[in-house]
């Protein structure tokens, strides 16, 4: 057993966290006021069964190591020293973990990278695919792309041959121990194109694997789990090699995936980074802010990309960053797609990036019918909710004046409404999500659709509801929640080997105990109520999207598309009113 597992086995998370903050029993779990953000109502939950913690206000969470690291503001080795001492485990200066285990993890990732690189060289069909996507050999080699074979344990056997210990291999997250009784192991990455992730000191600490071809019930992208050398909330893909260019350009282009990054970098856009499959965090933005205050967002052009871009805009503006957003011509889904067909036009598209405020102002005029009084009020409220995130008072005042003039409304009325919205955003109090006026600062970056989906899944776990009820509602969930619903439904195959699923289910179990603990409530009835809200929200969003498409088709005078979208809209409206 490794030293980390020894520490976890000897210490109880409730006792450890209880030494730092006051915990109160809440059913099978414990709750407290969160030590990481201001709040009036406890939203910090600890699960003794799963040995994890999660705050539903600031959305931080993890194990005992993560808590001590964040509370004490220290790195992993120092947290290990503190917790080992509490556990009565002596760590000598020459202890293998302190001196060698982290370096072993680096070595494992470097060895695995070389292995994947060699496999890619032998897979002509995979190389052909990458070249068709526009990548040149030099780019593939510079960023050390590889390929994971579609075999159960080929990497595991290779690492054993290289004399790595099983406990170190498991700690890296590249190999998973089977839940079956055969005591076997299998590779996390199989049949995937491998993109090594470098930390900011240019060392490989994780991988993203993109599925090659089609695979049913497999995520398109899969990331390494967090480890002592990989904290996904603090690492940006490509940053180690582009930080100098970001400083020199005094701006950074933020894209979603590795292909967007690589195609930008290959075509001369060097001041670029990617979030690479993980949600953008404040930590990411603070890292970039050290080099520049000018952020240009180049996310995908689909609905999910648009929502992610808007979250990024709001988060960045709350940190007083100047934000622009790239809009691609119709027919291109992302930057990689555009760069493949128009490599020489990429710089021009970036130069034409639109100021975030202008983007929202334009959206308010296209999304809402301003001839309708109720719609006009919604448009104003939408814009004020975006202005509320602007930290700079001068910029905020300029936008208030712009809205007042554009919507023909007195500025003092707008100021009064803005203050109310700011007060709500600054409360930091968790409340039922059915009340849209009450929302925490962090929850604002989740859509109502996502929050309702989390509640449905949490109730599904708490109640162990009938299969058909969850199957019925699953189609109305966002993509990530649909994956979770499938895991819950496929209970015969469900074994929690997928660490990200385990973490999310742990979070949902805590959410269930946090939000649904009152015995007097009929929770089956509550499930039906929230499920109905979820369906309505999903339909409402689809109606908005289809209405926008209809307007665009009418503007282009495309009769075929107009009829198609009218038919879709009528079906949606009928279902919504049912």
C-alpha positions in Angstrom: 0.0 0.0 0.0 1.4 3.4 -1.0 2.0 6.1 1.6 -1.0 8.2 0.4 -3.4 5.2 0.8 -1.9 4.6 4.3 -2.6 8.1 5.3 -6.2 8.0 4.0 -6.8 4.6 5.7 -5.6 5.9 9.1 -7.4 9.3 9.0 -11.1 10.0 9.0 -12.1 13.0 6.9 -14.7 14.2 9.4 -12.1 14.3 12.2 -9.5 16.1 10.0 -11.9 18.7 8.6 -13.5 19.0 12.1 -10.1 20.3 13.4 -10.4 23.3 11.0 -14.1 24.1 11.0 -17.2 23.3 13.1 -19.1 20.4 11.5 -22.8 19.6 12.3 -24.4 16.2 11.8 -26.9 16.2 8.8 -28.3 12.7 8.3 -25.5 10.4 7.4 -23.3 13.3 6.4 -22.0 16.5 8.1 -22.4 20.2 7.1 -20.8 23.5 7.9 -20.4 27.1 6.7 -17.8 27.0 3.9 -14.4 28.2 4.8 -13.6 29.2 1.2 -16.4 31.7 0.6 -18.7 33.9 2.6 -22.2 32.5 3.2 -25.0 32.6 5.7 -26.5 29.2 5.2 -24.2 26.1 5.4 -23.5 24.6 2.0 -20.3 22.7 2.8 -21.0 19.0 3.1 -18.7 16.1 4.2 -19.4 12.4 3.5 -17.8 10.0 6.0 -18.9 7.0 3.8 -17.1 8.3 0.7 -14.4 10.3 2.5 -15.1 13.4 0.3 -16.2 16.9 0.8 -18.0 19.4 -1.4 -19.3 22.9 -1.1 -22.5 23.7 -3.1 -21.8 27.4 -2.9 -18.3 27.7 -4.4 -18.3 24.2 -5.9 -14.9 23.2 -4.5 -14.5 19.6 -3.3 -12.2 16.6 -3.0 -10.5 14.4 -0.4 -8.6 15.2 2.8 -5.5 16.2 0.8 -7.4 18.7 -1.4 -9.0 20.2 1.7 -5.7 20.8 3.6 -4.0 22.1 0.4 -6.8 24.7 -0.1 -7.3 25.6 3.5 -3.6 26.0 4.3 -2.8 27.3 0.8 0.1 24.8 0.4 1.2 22.3 -2.2 0.7 18.5 -2.2 4.0 17.5 -0.5 3.4 19.9 2.4 -0.2 18.7 2.8 1.2 15.1 2.8 3.7 16.0 5.6 0.9 17.5 7.7 -1.5 14.6 7.3 1.1 11.9 7.7 2.1 13.5 11.0 -1.6 13.4 12.1 -1.8 9.8 11.0 1.4 8.9 13.0 3.3 8.0 9.9 6.9 9.2 9.9 8.1 10.7 6.6 11.9 10.9 6.6 13.7 13.3 4.3 14.8 10.4 2.1 11.3 8.9 2.2 10.4 7.4 -1.3 7.2 9.4 -1.5 8.7 12.8 -0.7 11.8 12.3 -2.8 10.6 9.8 -5.5 6.9 9.2 -5.8 6.1 12.5 -7.5 9.1 12.1 -9.8 7.9 8.5 -10.4 4.6 9.9 -11.7 6.4 12.3 -14.0 8.5 9.3 -15.2 5.5 7.2 -15.8 3.8 9.9 -17.9 7.0 10.5 -19.9 7.4 6.7 -20.5 3.7 6.3 -21.5 4.1 9.3 -23.8 7.0 7.7 -25.6 5.0 4.4 -25.8 1.9 6.1 -27.3 4.1 8.0 -29.8 5.6 4.8 -31.0 2.2 3.2 -31.5 1.0 6.2 -33.5 3.9 5.8 -35.9 2.7 2.3 -36.7 -1.0 3.3 -37.2 -1.1 4.7 -40.7 -4.9 5.1 -40.6 -4.7 7.3 -37.5 -1.9 9.4 -39.0 -4.0 9.8 -42.2 -6.9 11.0 -40.0 -4.8 13.6 -38.2 -3.4 14.8 -41.5 -6.9 15.1 -43.0 -7.8 17.2 -40.0 -4.9 19.5 -41.0 -2.1 18.6 -38.7 1.4 18.6 -40.1 4.1 16.1 -39.0 6.1 18.8 -37.2 3.0 19.8 -35.1 2.3 16.1 -34.2 6.0 15.7 -33.2 6.3 19.0 -31.3 3.2 18.3 -29.2 4.0 14.6 -28.9 0.7 13.2 -30.0 0.3 9.4 -29.7 -2.2 6.5 -29.9 -3.5 4.1 -27.3 -4.2 0.7 -28.9 -7.6 -1.0 -28.5 -6.2 -3.6 -26.1 -7.2 -4.2 -22.5 -3.8 -3.8 -20.7 -1.0 -3.3 -23.2 0.2 -0.1 -21.5 0.0 -1.7 -18.0 2.1 -4.6 -19.1 4.6 -2.2 -20.8 5.0 -0.1 -17.6 5.5 -3.3 -15.5 8.2 -4.3 -17.9 9.8 -0.9 -17.2 9.9 -1.9 -13.5 7.3 0.6 -12.3 5.4 -0.4 -9.1 1.7 -1.2 -9.4 0.8 1.3 -6.7 2.6 4.1 -8.6 0.9 3.1 -11.9 -2.5 3.2 -10.2 -1.8 6.5 -8.6 -1.0 8.0 -12.1 -4.6 7.1 -13.2 -3.4 5.5 -16.4 -4.4 2.0 -15.2 -7.6 1.0 -13.3 -8.0 -2.0 -11.1 -11.0 -4.2 -12.1 -13.9 -4.4 -9.7 -14.2 -8.1 -10.5 -12.7 -10.8 -8.3 -10.0 -11.7 -10.8 -7.6 -9.0 -9.4 -6.9 -7.8 -13.0 -6.0 -4.3 -14.3 -7.0 -2.5 -17.5 -5.7 0.6 -19.3 -7.8 3.8 -18.9 -7.1 4.9 -22.5 -7.9 2.4 -25.3 -8.5 3.1 -29.0 -7.8 6.8 -28.5 -5.6 9.5 -30.0 -3.5 10.8 -27.1 -2.8 14.5 -26.4 -0.2 14.9 -23.7 -1.0 17.7 -21.2 2.0 19.7 -20.0 2.1 21.6 -16.7 3.3 25.1 -16.7 6.9 24.0 -16.2 6.6 22.0 -19.5 6.4 18.5 -17.9 3.8 15.9 -19.0 1.3 15.4 -16.2 -1.8 14.0 -17.8 -3.4 13.0 -21.1 -6.6 13.7 -23.1 -7.7 10.8 -25.2 -10.0 11.3 -28.2 -11.9 8.2 -29.3 -10.8 7.0 -32.8 -13.8 6.1 -34.9 -17.1 5.3 -33.3 -17.6 3.6 -29.9 -21.0 3.1 -28.3 -21.4 4.4 -24.7 -17.9 5.8 -24.7 -17.2 9.5 -24.1 -15.7 11.2 -27.2 -12.9 12.7 -24.9 -11.4 11.2 -21.8 -9.0 13.0 -19.4 -6.6 11.6 -16.9 -7.9 11.9 -13.3 -6.4 14.4 -10.9 -3.3 13.2 -9.2 -0.5 14.7 -7.0 1.0 16.2 -10.2 -2.2 17.1 -12.1 -4.8 19.7 -11.0 -7.1 20.3 -13.9 -8.4 23.6 -12.6 -4.9 25.1 -12.8 -3.5 23.8 -16.0 -4.2 25.2 -19.5 -3.2 23.2 -22.6 -0.2 24.7 -24.4 0.5 27.4 -21.8 4.0 26.2 -21.0 5.1 26.8 -24.6 2.9 29.9 -25.4 3.2 32.0 -22.2 6.1 34.1 -23.7 4.0 34.8 -26.8 1.0 35.8 -24.7 3.1 38.3 -22.8 4.6 39.7 -26.0 1.2 40.0 -27.7 -0.5 41.3 -24.6 -3.5 39.2 -25.4 -4.5 35.5 -25.2 -6.9 33.5 -27.4 -8.8 30.9 -25.4 -10.1 27.9 -27.3 -11.9 24.8 -26.2 -10.0 21.7 -27.5 -6.6 20.5 -28.4 -7.4 20.5 -32.2 -8.5 24.2 -32.0 -5.2 24.9 -30.2 -3.0 22.9 -32.5 -4.5 24.3 -35.7 -4.2 27.9 -34.4 -0.6 27.4 -33.2 0.4 25.7 -36.5 -1.0 28.6 -38.5 1.0 31.3 -36.7 -1.4 32.1 -33.7 1.1 31.5 -30.9 -0.6 33.4 -28.1 -3.2 30.7 -27.6 -4.3 28.2 -24.8 -7.0 25.6 -24.5 -9.1 24.4 -21.6 -8.9 20.9 -23.2 -12.2 19.3 -22.1 -12.4 20.7 -18.6 -14.6 23.6 -17.4 -12.9 27.0 -17.3 -12.1 28.1 -13.7 -11.2 31.3 -12.0 -7.8 29.8 -11.3 -7.3 29.5 -15.1 -8.2 33.1 -15.7 -6.0 34.3 -12.8 -3.0 32.5 -14.3 -3.7 34.3 -17.7 -4.3 37.6 -16.0 -0.7 37.6 -14.7 0.4 38.0 -18.4 -2.4 40.0 -19.9 -5.8 41.5 -19.2 -7.0 41.0 -22.8 -8.9 37.8 -23.4 -10.2 36.6 -26.8 -12.6 33.7 -26.6 -12.8 31.3 -29.6 -15.2 28.6 -28.5 -17.3 26.2 -30.6 -20.2 27.7 -32.6 -22.8 25.2 -31.4 -25.2 25.8 -28.5 -23.0 24.2 -25.9 -20.0 26.3 -27.1 -22.1 29.5 -27.0 -23.2 28.8 -23.4 -19.6 27.9 -22.4 -18.4 31.1 -24.0 -20.9 33.2 -22.1 -19.9 31.7 -18.8 -16.3 32.4 -19.7 -17.2 36.1 -20.5 -19.0 36.6 -17.2 -16.3 35.0 -15.2 -13.6 37.0 -16.9 -15.4 40.3 -16.6 -15.9 39.7 -12.9 -12.0 39.6 -12.7 -11.8 42.9 -14.6 -10.5 41.3 -17.8 -11.2 42.9 -21.2 -13.0 40.3 -23.2 -13.7 39.8 -26.9 -15.4 36.9 -28.7 -14.7 35.3 -32.1 -17.6 34.7 -34.4 -16.9 32.3 -37.3 -18.7 32.5 -40.7 -21.7 30.3 -41.1 -20.9 26.6 -41.8 -17.8 26.4 -39.5 -18.3 24.6 -36.2 -15.0 25.5 -34.5 -11.6 27.2 -35.1 -9.9 24.0 -36.2 -12.6 23.5 -38.9 -12.2 27.1 -40.1 -8.3 26.9 -40.0 -8.4 23.8 -42.1 -10.2 25.5 -45.0 -8.9 29.1 -44.4 -5.5 29.0 -42.8 -4.5 32.4 -44.2 -7.7 34.0 -42.9 -7.5 32.9 -39.3 -5.6 36.0 -38.1 -8.2 38.3 -39.8 -11.1 36.5 -38.0 -9.3 36.9 -34.7 -8.7 40.6 -35.4 -12.4 41.0 -36.0 -13.3 39.6 -32.6 -16.3 41.4 -31.1 -16.2 43.2 -27.7 -18.2 41.0 -25.2 -20.5 43.9 -24.3 -21.3 44.4 -28.0 -21.9 40.7 -28.3 -24.5 40.7 -25.5 -26.0 44.0 -26.8 -26.5 42.4 -30.3 -27.9 39.2 -28.8 -30.5 41.2 -26.8 -31.7 42.8 -30.0 -31.8 39.5 -32.0 -33.1 37.2 -29.3 -35.9 39.4 -28.0 -38.8 41.0 -29.8 -38.3 44.6 -28.7 -41.7 45.7 -30.1 -43.3 43.6 -27.3 -43.2 45.3 -23.9 -42.7 42.1 -21.9 -39.9 41.0 -24.3 -38.2 44.4 -24.0 -38.2 44.1 -20.2 -36.6 40.7 -20.5 -33.9 42.1 -22.9 -33.1 44.9 -20.4 -32.9 42.4 -17.5 -30.7 40.2 -19.6 -28.2 43.0 -20.3 -28.2 44.2 -16.7 -27.4 40.7 -15.5 -24.3 40.8 -17.7 -23.3 44.3 -16.7 -23.4 43.2 -13.0 -20.3 41.1 -13.6 -18.3 44.1 -14.8 -15.9 44.9 -12.0 -14.8 48.3 -13.5 -17.3 51.0 -12.4 -16.4 53.3 -15.3 -17.1 50.6 -17.9 -20.3 49.7 -16.0 -21.5 53.3 -16.1 -20.9 53.6 -19.8 -23.0 50.5 -20.5 -25.8 51.8 -18.3 -25.9 54.9 -20.4 -25.8 52.9 -23.6 -28.7 50.8 -22.6 -30.7 53.8 -21.3 -30.3 55.5 -24.7 -30.8 52.4 -26.8 -34.0 51.3 -25.0 -35.3 54.8 -24.2 -35.5 54.3 -20.5 -34.3 56.5 -17.6 -30.8 55.7 -16.4 -31.7 55.9 -12.7 -34.3 53.2 -13.1 -31.6 51.0 -14.7 -29.2 51.7 -11.8 -31.8 50.7 -9.3 -32.5 47.4 -11.1 -28.8 46.8 -11.4 -28.2 47.2 -7.7 -30.9 44.6 -7.0 -29.2 42.1 -9.3 -25.8 42.8 -7.8 -27.2 42.2 -4.3 -28.5 38.8 -5.4 -25.3 37.8 -7.0 -23.3 38.8 -3.9 -25.4 37.0 -1.3 -23.6 33.7 -1.7 -26.5 31.9 -0.1 -27.7 28.5 -1.4 -31.5 28.4 -2.0 -33.9 26.1 -3.9 -33.3 26.5 -7.6 -37.0 26.7 -8.4 -36.7 30.4 -7.3 -34.7 31.9 -10.2 -34.2 35.2 -8.3 -32.1 33.4 -5.7 -28.8 32.3 -7.2 -25.2 32.1 -5.9 -22.2 33.7 -7.4 -20.8 30.4 -8.5 -24.1 28.9 -9.6 -24.6 31.7 -12.1 -22.1 29.9 -14.3 -24.5 26.9 -14.5 -27.6 27.1 -16.5 -31.0 26.4 -15.0 -31.2 23.4 -17.2 -28.0 22.0 -15.6 -29.1 22.8 -12.1 -32.4 21.0 -12.6 -30.6 18.0 -14.1 -28.4 17.8 -11.1 -31.5 17.7 -8.8 -33.2 15.1 -10.9 -30.2 12.8 -10.7 -29.6 13.4 -7.0 -33.2 12.4 -6.3 -32.9 9.4 -8.6 -29.9 8.2 -6.5 -31.7 9.0 -3.2 -35.0 7.3 -4.1 -33.6 4.5 -6.4 -36.6 5.3 -8.7 -38.1 3.0 -11.2 -35.9 2.5 -14.3 -38.6 3.7 -16.7 -39.0 7.0 -14.9 -35.3 7.8 -15.3 -35.2 6.6 -18.9 -38.1 8.9 -19.7 -36.5 12.0 -18.3 -32.9 11.2 -19.5 -33.5 12.6 -23.0 -34.2 16.0 -21.5 -30.8 16.2 -19.7 -27.7 17.9 -20.9 -25.2 15.6 -22.5 -23.0 15.1 -19.5 -26.0 14.3 -17.3 -27.2 11.8 -19.9 -24.0 9.9 -19.5 -24.5 9.8 -15.7 -28.1 8.6 -16.2 -26.8 5.8 -18.4 -24.3 4.8 -15.7 -27.1 4.8 -13.1 -29.4 2.8 -15.3 -26.8 0.2 -16.3 -26.4 -0.9 -12.8 -25.2 -4.4 -13.8 -22.1 -2.9 -15.4 -21.7 0.0 -13.0 -18.5 -0.3 -10.9 -17.3 3.2 -10.3 -14.0 2.5 -12.1 -14.4 5.8 -14.0 -13.0 8.2 -11.4 -14.8 11.3 -12.9 -18.1 9.4 -12.7 -17.3 8.4 -9.1 -16.5 12.0 -8.1 -19.7 13.3 -9.7 -21.9 10.6 -8.1 -20.3 11.4 -4.8 -21.2 15.0 -5.4 -24.8 14.0 -6.3 -25.2 11.9 -3.2 -24.1 14.8 -1.1 -26.5 17.1 -3.1 -29.3 14.6 -2.4 -28.6 14.8 1.4 -28.1 18.6 1.2 -31.3 19.5 -0.7 -33.6 16.6 0.0 -33.3 15.8 3.7 -36.7 17.0 5.1 -38.7 13.9 6.1 -42.1 15.6 5.8 -41.7 16.1 2.0 -43.0 13.5 -0.5 -39.8 13.1 -2.5 -41.4 11.0 -5.2 -43.8 13.9 -5.8 -40.9 16.3 -5.7 -39.1 14.1 -8.4 -42.2 14.4 -10.6 -42.3 18.2 -10.0 -38.6 18.8 -10.8 -38.8 16.4 -13.8 -41.6 18.5 -15.2 -39.7 21.7 -14.7 -36.7 20.1 -16.4 -38.8 19.1 -19.4 -40.3 22.6 -19.6 -36.8 24.2 -19.4 -35.5 21.9 -22.1 -38.4 22.7 -24.4 -38.2 26.4 -23.6 -34.5 26.4 -24.7 -35.3 24.4 -27.9 -38.1 26.9 -28.7 -35.7 29.8 -28.3 -33.1 28.1 -30.5 -35.7 27.2 -33.2 -37.2 30.6 -33.1 -33.8 32.2 -33.7 -33.2 29.7 -36.6 -36.6 30.6 -38.1 -35.7 34.4 -38.0 -32.4 33.7 -39.7 -34.1 31.6 -42.4 -36.7 34.3 -43.0 -33.9 36.9 -43.2 -32.2 34.7 -45.9 -35.6 34.2 -47.6 -34.9 30.4 -47.6 -38.5 29.1 -48.0 -37.5 25.4 -47.4 -35.8 26.2 -44.1 -38.7 28.5 -43.0 -41.2 25.7 -43.5 -38.9 23.2 -41.7 -38.4 25.4 -38.7 -42.1 26.4 -38.6 -43.0 22.7 -38.4 -40.4 22.1 -35.6 -41.6 25.2 -33.7 -45.3 24.1 -33.8 -44.4 20.7 -32.5 -42.3 22.2 -29.7 -45.0 24.7 -28.7 -47.7 21.9 -28.7 -45.5 19.8 -26.5 -44.7 22.7 -24.2 -48.4 23.5 -23.7 -49.4 19.9 -23.1 
